[in-house]
Amino acid sequence: MSDMQFPGEGPGDTNRDLPGEGAPRNDESIEWDQKLRERAGEAENLMPRKLYEKEVRLSAVYEQQHASGQCAYFVELVDKRDRKVKIYVGHPEASSISMASEGQSFSRPLTHDLLRSVVERLGYRVERIIIDDLYNDTFYAKLTLIGDNRTLDIDCRPSDAIAVAVRTKAPIYIAEDVITSVLKSDEEGHEGD
């Protein structure tokens, strides 16, 4: 497997493993690889950047009913200055986060419970998650695992990262630039009302 490095993608300038020769590929993985390469060539991603991470807490999981009858789901994260960040998530992830935050448990593990068990059985623990980027209206996150004298940063969707963090009591962080971008976007949206 070949490793490609994408500078400035988060804490510690992590590597992103891309499928190498002979690895099974589908259209979605090829498209994702192209997006990563495009982002890597952008000026702001050529040098590592300071994230100025802010710890946040999960405020709530919300269901939003649209006039069309469709539902959208989002989590609200709040920092110590009471700044709020909304992240839209799918229904399964919203349910998973909500159930874990309410302390519900099941006789058989759900997907995020399974992930937590696998991480722990492999001798790791979830140290933290960070939502470290907002690009083209898409949030990006990393799950940081520690174990066996190693630290692993794993790219993931914020919804999955939050669901795992709630289950493992791991702290949740957001990069200051992400918070600022969200607040600026919210202000611009209200000005148009």
TIKOL-606662 format. One record per residue: residue in one letter; z, x, y of N, C-alpha, C in turn. Coordinates in steps of 0.02 Angstrom, whole numbers, padded with zeros to 5 digits, always signed. Example, Ala and Ser with C-alpha at 12.3 -4.5 7.8 and 13.67 -1.06 7.14 Angstrom:
<nodes>
A+00390+00660-00284+00390+00615-00225+00390+00660-00165
S+00354+00642-00112+00357+00684-00053+00394+00645+00002
</nodes>
This chain:
<nodes>
M+00000+00043-00059+00000+00000+00000+00000+00045+00061
S-00042+00028+00109-00045+00069+00169+00000+00037+00222
D+00031+00079+00263+00073+00056+00318+00036+00067+00383
M+00036+00016+00425+00010+00023+00493+00067+00013+00540
Q+00073+00055+00590+00127+00049+00637+00102+00013+00699
F+00141-00036+00722+00126-00073+00782+00182-00060+00831
P+00173-00011+00876+00226+00007+00923+00246-00052+00967
G+00311-00050+00985+00336-00099+01032+00346-00168+01004
E+00348-00175+00939+00354-00241+00910+00426-00263+00901
G+00474-00225+00926+00543-00247+00921+00591-00189+00915
P+00654-00204+00896+00704-00151+00894+00684-00096+00847
G+00689-00035+00869+00677+00022+00827+00604+00034+00811
D+00558+00002+00846+00487+00015+00835+00470+00010+00761
T+00478-00048+00732+00471-00058+00660+00399-00055+00637
N+00390-00042+00573+00325-00044+00541+00312-00114+00515
R+00250-00133+00515+00229-00195+00484+00187-00176+00424
D+00207-00201+00366+00168-00186+00306+00111-00236+00302
L+00051-00210+00298-00008-00252+00290-00034-00241+00220
P-00062-00293+00189-00088-00285+00122-00140-00229+00120
G-00135-00187+00070-00181-00131+00064-00237-00146+00016
E-00270-00094-00006-00326-00102-00052-00302-00135-00116
G-00339-00182-00141-00324-00214-00204-00272-00270-00200
A-00239-00278-00143-00190-00332-00136-00228-00397-00128
P-00202-00452-00158-00236-00516-00151-00235-00537-00078
R-00293-00559-00053-00300-00577+00017-00328-00647+00022
N-00306-00683+00072-00337-00748+00085-00356-00749+00159
D-00391-00801+00179-00415-00805+00248-00358-00802+00298
E-00301-00834+00281-00244-00835+00327-00215-00765+00337
S-00209-00725+00283-00181-00658+00290-00229-00612+00328
I-00293-00621+00318-00343-00581+00355-00340-00599+00429
E-00335-00663+00445-00330-00685+00515-00266-00658+00547
W-00210-00659+00510-00146-00633+00536-00153-00558+00550
D-00183-00521+00505-00193-00449+00515-00233-00436+00579
Q-00284-00476+00591-00325-00467+00651-00285-00480+00714
K-00242-00532+00713-00200-00547+00770-00152-00489+00783
L-00123-00461+00731-00076-00405+00739-00112-00345+00769
R-00171-00330+00746-00209-00273+00773-00226-00284+00846
E-00245-00346+00865-00260-00361+00935-00198-00350+00978
R-00141-00373+00955-00079-00365+00993-00060-00292+00999
A-00072-00252+00947-00053-00182+00948-00091-00143+01000
G-00153-00163+01015-00193-00128+01063-00180-00146+01136
E-00139-00197+01147-00124-00217+01215-00078-00166+01248
A-00088-00156+01313-00052-00104+01350+00024-00110+01342
E+00051-00171+01345+00124-00178+01341+00152-00162+01272
N+00109-00158+01221+00133-00143+01154+00121-00071+01133
L+00094-00030+01178+00080+00040+01160+00143+00083+01161
M+00192+00064+01200+00255+00102+01204+00312+00056+01183
P+00363+00085+01150+00421+00043+01133+00451+00013+01197
R+00476-00047+01192+00504-00079+01250+00577-00098+01238
K+00616-00098+01290+00685-00120+01284+00686-00196+01285
L+00723-00225+01238+00723-00297+01232+00779-00330+01272
Y+00831-00293+01289+00887-00323+01324+00907-00389+01291
E+00929-00383+01229+00944-00440+01188+01005-00478+01213
K+01002-00543+01209+01057-00587+01228+01077-00627+01166
E+01142-00627+01151+01166-00667+01095+01165-00741+01115
V+01142-00782+01070+01139-00854+01082+01173-00891+01024
R+01188-00953+01037+01216-00995+00984+01171-01055+00975
L+01173-01082+00915+01135-01144+00901+01173-01201+00932
S+01142-01235+00979+01174-01292+01012+01165-01355+00969
A+01103-01368+00950+01089-01429+00911+01018-01427+00885
V+01005-01472+00838+00937-01484+00812+00919-01555+00835
Y+00861-01562+00865+00841-01626+00894+00777-01652+00862
E+00772-01719+00861+00711-01753+00842+00685-01787+00904
Q+00621-01778+00918+00591-01805+00979+00536-01854+00959
Q+00543-01916+00979+00494-01968+00963+00442-01971+01018
H+00378-01966+00999+00323-01972+01047+00299-02044+01051
A+00265-02061+01105+00238-02128+01114+00191-02148+01057
S+00159-02097+01028+00112-02110+00973+00147-02128+00908
G+00214-02121+00907+00252-02135+00847+00266-02073+00805
Q+00234-02017+00822+00247-01955+00786+00312-01923+00810
C+00343-01886+00765+00406-01852+00781+00394-01777+00786
A+00430-01746+00831+00432-01673+00836+00505-01653+00830
Y+00517-01593+00807+00585-01568+00797+00592-01502+00833
F+00650-01491+00863+00663-01427+00894+00736-01408+00890
V+00749-01343+00892+00817-01318+00896+00828-01296+00968
E+00889-01303+00990+00907-01280+01057+00956-01223+01049
L+00939-01166+01078+00982-01108+01078+01007-01096+01148
V+01071-01077+01155+01102-01070+01221+01135-01002+01225
D+01123-00966+01281+01156-00901+01290+01222-00910+01328
K+01256-00855+01342+01322-00858+01375+01317-00880+01448
R+01258-00878+01477+01248-00902+01546+01223-00975+01546
D+01227-01007+01489+01207-01077+01479+01132-01088+01490
R+01093-01036+01479+01019-01043+01481+00997-01069+01413
K+00954-01119+01414+00933-01152+01352+00861-01135+01334
V+00850-01122+01269+00784-01109+01243+00771-01159+01187
K+00715-01196+01194+00694-01243+01142+00641-01210+01099
I+00650-01215+01034+00599-01189+00987+00580-01246+00940
Y+00517-01266+00943+00494-01319+00899+00487-01293+00828
V+00509-01333+00780+00508-01314+00710+00481-01372+00669
G+00465-01358+00607+00442-01410+00562+00500-01453+00538
H+00484-01511+00511+00536-01557+00486+00579-01525+00431
P+00549-01491+00381+00591-01461+00329+00641-01410+00357
E+00617-01368+00405+00661-01317+00433+00715-01349+00476
A+00697-01402+00514+00746-01437+00554+00801-01466+00509
S+00781-01496+00454+00830-01524+00407+00874-01469+00378
S+00843-01414+00358+00880-01358+00328+00932-01330+00377
I+00911-01320+00440+00957-01293+00490+01013-01342+00504
S+00995-01405+00512+01044-01457+00527+01096-01464+00471
M+01073-01467+00409+01119-01475+00352+01168-01415+00347
A+01141-01354+00357+01184-01295+00352+01234-01293+00410
S+01212-01312+00470+01258-01310+00527+01312-01363+00521
E+01299-01416+00484+01348-01469+00473+01391-01455+00411
G+01377-01400+00377+01417-01381+00319+01401-01418+00255
Q+01343-01452+00253+01324-01488+00192+01304-01437+00138
S+01321-01452+00077+01300-01409+00021+01272-01453-00035
F+01234-01421-00078+01201-01457-00132+01215-01421-00197
S+01209-01458-00253+01223-01428-00318+01170-01376-00336
R+01110-01384-00311+01055-01336-00323+01035-01306-00255
P+01018-01242-00254+01002-01210-00190+00936-01234-00160
L+00937-01245-00094+00876-01258-00057+00842-01191-00044
T+00782-01191-00017+00744-01130-00007+00782-01076+00032
H+00814-01095+00087+00849-01045+00127+00913-01021+00093
D+00944-01065+00052+01001-01044+00012+00978-00993-00041
L+00920-01006-00070+00892-00960-00119+00879-00892-00087
L+00849-00891-00027+00836-00829+00007+00901-00790+00020
R+00952-00825+00043+01017-00793+00054+01043-00762-00012
S+01038-00798-00066+01062-00773-00131+01023-00711-00153
V+00957-00713-00145+00915-00655-00164+00935-00594-00123
V+00943-00602-00058+00962-00546-00014+01029-00517-00038
E+01078-00560-00050+01144-00537-00071+01142-00504-00140
R+01104-00533-00187+01100-00505-00255+01067-00436-00255
L+01023-00424-00206+00990-00359-00201+01034-00308-00165
G+01094-00328-00146+01142-00282-00116+01135-00275-00040
Y+01104-00323-00009+01096-00322+00064+01137-00378+00095
R+01145-00373+00160+01174-00428+00198+01133-00438+00261
V+01132-00499+00285+01095-00513+00347+01140-00492+00404
E+01117-00440+00440+01157-00416+00497+01148-00460+00558
R+01085-00482+00570+01070-00521+00629+00997-00544+00626
I+00981-00589+00671+00910-00606+00682+00897-00598+00757
I+00834-00584+00773+00815-00580+00843+00748-00614+00852
I+00745-00656+00902+00682-00686+00924+00658-00639+00979
D+00609-00598+00961+00593-00541+01004+00528-00547+01043
D+00490-00601+01032+00427-00605+01068+00405-00677+01073
L+00367-00691+01126+00334-00754+01137+00264-00737+01158
Y+00216-00753+01115+00147-00734+01127+00102-00794+01112
N+00061-00814+01160+00017-00872+01153+00055-00933+01129
D+00113-00946+01161+00156-01003+01146+00184-01003+01075
T+00186-00945+01043+00215-00938+00976+00272-00888+00980
F+00330-00909+00954+00388-00865+00951+00383-00821+00889
Y+00408-00759+00895+00410-00712+00839+00482-00690+00830
A+00501-00678+00767+00570-00659+00752+00572-00605+00699
K+00630-00574+00694+00644-00525+00642+00712-00540+00612
L+00716-00531+00548+00777-00537+00510+00798-00465+00494
T+00858-00444+00514+00881-00376+00501+00929-00377+00443
L+00912-00339+00390+00954-00333+00331+00983-00263+00328
I+01044-00257+00303+01076-00192+00295+01102-00188+00223
G+01092-00131+00192+01118-00118+00125+01089-00055+00097
D+01125-00025+00051+01101+00035+00017+01081+00089+00067
N+01121+00098+00120+01108+00148+00172+01041+00139+00206
R+01016+00078+00207+00951+00063+00239+00958+00002+00284
T+00916+00001+00335+00909-00057+00378+00837-00079+00373
L+00827-00143+00359+00760-00171+00354+00750-00225+00406
D+00697-00221+00445+00678-00274+00491+00619-00310+00460
I+00626-00375+00450+00575-00414+00416+00549-00467+00464
D+00484-00468+00476+00453-00518+00518+00459-00586+00485
C+00475-00636+00526+00480-00704+00499+00473-00755+00555
R+00467-00816+00536+00465-00870+00586+00536-00881+00612
P+00544-00896+00676+00612-00908+00701+00648-00964+00664
S+00612-01015+00643+00644-01071+00608+00677-01047+00543
D+00642-01005+00505+00670-00978+00443+00728-00931+00458
A+00719-00889+00509+00772-00842+00527+00836-00879+00547
I+00829-00932+00587+00887-00970+00609+00920-01004+00549
A+00881-01032+00503+00908-01065+00444+00948-01015+00402
V+00925-00954+00396+00961-00903+00359+01023-00881+00397
A+01017-00871+00463+01074-00850+00504+01131-00900+00501
V+01115-00964+00503+01167-01015+00500+01204-01011+00433
R+01168-00997+00379+01199-00993+00313+01241-00930+00303
T+01221-00876+00336+01255-00812+00326+01303-00795+00383
K+01308-00839+00432+01350-00827+00491+01329-00765+00530
A+01265-00748+00526+01238-00690+00561+01225-00709+00634
P+01236-00662+00680+01223-00677+00751+01148-00685+00764
I+01133-00726+00814+01064-00739+00835+01055-00710+00905
Y+01001-00672+00914+00986-00642+00979+00917-00664+01001
I+00907-00664+01067+00841-00675+01096+00830-00621+01148
A+00770-00593+01150+00753-00544+01200+00753-00577+01269
E+00779-00541+01318+00783-00567+01387+00714-00589+01412
D+00662-00551+01397+00594-00569+01419+00573-00637+01391
V+00594-00652+01331+00577-00717+01300+00613-00773+01337
I+00678-00763+01350+00716-00815+01387+00684-00826+01455
T+00669-00772+01490+00639-00777+01557+00572-00813+01555
S+00531-00797+01506+00466-00831+01499+00473-00906+01487
V+00521-00924+01444+00532-00995+01430+00555-01031+01492
L+00603-01002+01528+00630-01035+01588+00575-01041+01642
K+00534-00990+01649+00480-00992+01698+00430-01047+01679
S+00413-01051+01616+00366-01102+01592+00395-01172+01603
D+00460-01180+01590+00492-01245+01601+00490-01264+01675
E+00504-01216+01720+00502-01229+01791+00432-01250+01814
E+00381-01214+01789+00312-01230+01808+00293-01299+01782
G+00318-01317+01724+00304-01383+01695+00335-01439+01736
H+00396-01426+01763+00430-01477+01804+00397-01484+01872
E+00370-01429+01898+00336-01432+01963+00275-01476+01960
G+00243-01480+01901+00183-01521+01893+00199-01594+01883
D+00262-01612+01874+00281-01683+01863+00274-01724+01925
</nodes>
